[in-house]
């Protein structure tokens, strides 16, 4: 699932005209990089949630045939948050783990590496995390020596040495997690992750130093342009339909 329902308020006035996922990066809509990243994992069935100017995203991508994918959409008249958005389309995912990524994330991280970590450990969820001096600003997670997340936003283990890391907005989720999320209500997935940690259930971290950026401000939008131009962010498949 690609999460694309945000308002993009910090990028106004750019997002007054376009939804953030359609803002161009080196001549391509931002969301095409996300689709290419997903395609690099061999995934072709994608759900995208929509809210702000979502009709423009639908018009741009259509059924996904042009990019060699099958794209479904979930319209959210009222934003439901990550947990609520996933719950709304619970039937789409079936019984197998699935990949989630924020539409405003660009990265050089290999998606297959995160998927392999999840397949190896079989936790409730696997979160791609990274070291960052501003981890506390984003909301620090506590990672133990085995790569398990033991503290989430200050909740969970408090008396053992843990490394502070930040969540990248990339995760693999076992669909059983959705059972506890209320339907038709705003629900951040972080609430369920906190509950998992506090119950002592496995929540795995995939630690990577791969280039990563979330495009939340005009400054970071310009940084993303430079990272793509320099090759630090790979284009992934620039012609998805040729794959």
C-alpha positions in Angstrom: 0.0 0.0 0.0 1.2 3.5 -0.9 -0.1 6.1 1.6 -1.0 9.2 -0.4 -3.9 10.8 1.4 -2.0 13.6 3.2 -2.8 17.3 2.7 0.8 18.4 2.2 0.2 21.6 4.0 3.9 22.4 4.6 4.5 22.4 0.9 1.9 25.1 0.1 1.5 26.8 -2.3 2.8 23.9 -4.4 0.2 21.6 -3.0 -2.6 24.1 -3.7 -2.5 23.0 -7.3 -1.3 19.4 -7.1 -1.4 16.7 -4.4 2.1 16.2 -3.0 2.6 12.7 -4.7 2.3 14.4 -8.1 4.9 17.1 -7.4 7.7 16.6 -10.0 11.1 15.3 -9.1 13.6 15.6 -12.0 10.6 15.6 -14.4 8.7 12.7 -12.9 5.8 12.7 -10.5 7.1 11.8 -7.0 4.8 8.8 -6.8 6.4 7.2 -9.9 9.6 6.8 -7.9 7.6 5.1 -5.2 5.9 2.8 -7.7 9.3 2.0 -9.2 10.6 1.2 -5.7 7.7 -1.2 -5.1 8.2 -2.7 -8.5 11.8 -3.5 -7.7 10.4 -6.0 -5.1 8.4 -7.7 -7.8 5.2 -6.3 -6.5 2.6 -5.4 -9.1 -0.7 -5.2 -7.1 -0.8 -1.8 -5.3 -3.4 0.0 -3.3 -3.2 3.8 -3.0 -5.3 5.8 -0.6 -6.5 9.2 -1.7 -7.9 12.4 -0.1 -6.5 15.8 -1.1 -6.9 16.2 -4.9 -7.0 12.4 -5.2 -8.8 12.6 -8.5 -5.6 14.0 -10.1 -3.6 11.0 -8.8 -6.2 8.6 -10.2 -6.2 10.5 -13.6 -2.4 10.4 -13.8 -1.9 6.7 -12.9 -5.2 5.2 -14.0 -5.5 1.5 -13.6 -1.7 1.2 -13.6 -1.5 -0.4 -17.0 0.8 2.3 -18.3 3.3 1.5 -15.6 2.9 -2.2 -15.7 1.0 -2.5 -12.4 -2.5 -3.1 -11.2 -3.5 -0.1 -9.1 -6.5 0.1 -6.9 -7.6 3.1 -5.0 -9.3 3.8 -1.6 -11.0 7.2 -1.4 -11.0 8.7 2.1 -13.5 11.5 2.3 -12.2 12.0 5.9 -8.6 11.1 6.5 -8.3 7.9 8.5 -4.6 7.8 9.4 -2.4 4.9 8.5 -4.1 2.4 10.7 -7.6 3.5 9.7 -6.6 3.6 6.0 -5.2 0.1 6.1 -8.3 -1.2 8.0 -10.6 0.3 5.3 -9.0 -2.0 2.6 -8.3 -4.9 4.9 -9.7 -7.4 2.3 -7.2 -6.3 -0.3 -4.2 -7.7 1.5 -5.4 -11.3 2.0 -3.5 -13.5 4.5 0.1 -12.7 3.6 2.4 -9.9 4.9 2.3 -6.8 2.8 4.6 -3.8 2.2 3.6 -0.2 3.1 5.4 3.0 2.1 4.6 6.7 2.5 4.2 8.4 -0.9 6.5 11.2 0.1 9.5 8.9 0.8 12.4 8.5 -1.6 15.2 6.1 -0.8 18.0 3.9 -2.0 17.0 1.1 0.4 16.4 -2.2 -1.4 12.8 -3.1 -0.6 13.7 -6.8 -0.9 16.0 -6.5 2.1 13.2 -5.3 4.3 10.9 -8.1 3.1 13.7 -10.7 3.7 14.1 -9.4 7.3 10.4 -9.9 7.9 10.4 -13.4 6.3 13.4 -14.4 8.5 12.0 -13.2 11.9 8.2 -13.5 11.2 7.3 -10.7 13.7 4.0 -8.8 13.9 5.6 -6.1 11.7 9.0 -5.1 10.5 9.9 -1.4 10.3 12.7 0.0 8.3 14.7 2.3 10.7 17.8 4.5 10.5 20.2 6.3 12.7 19.6 10.0 12.7 20.7 12.8 15.0 17.2 14.1 14.9 15.6 10.8 15.8 14.0 12.3 18.9 12.4 15.0 16.7 10.8 12.4 14.5 10.0 10.1 17.5 12.7 7.8 18.7 12.4 4.0 18.7 14.6 1.8 20.9 16.4 -1.0 19.1 18.1 -3.8 20.9 21.2 -5.7 19.8 19.2 -8.3 18.0 17.4 -5.7 15.9 14.1 -5.9 17.8 12.2 -2.7 18.6 11.7 -2.8 22.4 10.6 0.9 22.9 8.3 2.9 20.8 7.8 6.6 21.2 8.9 6.3 24.9 6.7 3.3 25.6 7.9 -0.2 26.4 11.3 -1.3 27.8 12.8 1.5 30.0 15.7 -0.2 31.9 17.9 -1.8 29.2 20.4 -0.2 26.8 18.7 0.5 23.5 19.9 2.4 20.4 17.7 5.3 19.4 16.6 5.1 15.8 13.9 6.7 13.7 11.1 5.1 11.6 11.3 5.7 7.8 7.7 5.2 6.9 8.5 1.9 5.3 7.2 -1.3 6.9 6.0 -4.9 6.3 2.9 -5.8 8.2 1.4 -9.1 9.1 -2.4 -8.7 8.3 -3.3 -10.1 11.8 -2.3 -6.7 13.2 -5.3 -5.1 11.4 -7.8 -7.1 13.6 -7.3 -4.8 16.6 -7.8 -1.6 14.6 -11.3 -0.1 14.7 -13.1 0.3 11.4 -14.3 3.6 10.0 -12.3 5.7 12.5 -9.1 7.7 12.5 -6.4 5.4 13.8 -2.6 5.9 13.6 -0.8 2.6 13.2 1.6 3.8 15.8 -1.0 3.1 18.5 -1.0 -0.6 17.6 2.8 -0.7 17.4 3.0 0.7 20.9 0.5 -1.9 22.1 2.6 -4.7 20.4 5.8 -3.5 22.2 4.1 -3.2 25.5 2.7 -6.7 25.2 6.2 -8.0 24.6 5.3 -9.3 21.1 7.9 -9.2 18.3 8.3 -5.9 16.4 11.4 -6.1 14.2 13.6 -3.3 13.0 15.5 -3.3 9.7 18.4 -1.0 10.3 19.9 0.6 7.2 22.1 3.5 6.3 20.8 3.8 2.7 20.0 7.2 1.5 16.5 8.3 2.5 14.5 11.4 2.6 10.9 12.3 3.4 9.6 15.3 1.4 7.7 17.3 3.9 9.0 20.9 3.5 10.1 23.1 0.6 13.7 22.6 1.7 13.5 18.9 1.7 11.7 19.0 -1.7 14.8 20.8 -3.1 17.1 18.3 -1.3 15.2 15.4 -3.0 15.8 17.0 -6.4 19.5 17.1 -5.7 19.7 13.6 -4.4 18.0 12.3 -7.6 20.2 14.4 -9.9 23.3 13.1 -8.1 22.2 9.5 -8.3 22.1 9.1 -4.5 18.4 8.2 -5.0 18.2 5.7 -7.8 15.5 6.3 -10.4 14.3 2.7 -9.9 12.5 1.6 -13.1 12.0 4.9 -14.9 9.9 3.1 -17.6 7.9 0.7 -15.4 5.9 -0.5 -18.3 9.0 -2.0 -20.0 9.6 -4.4 -17.1 
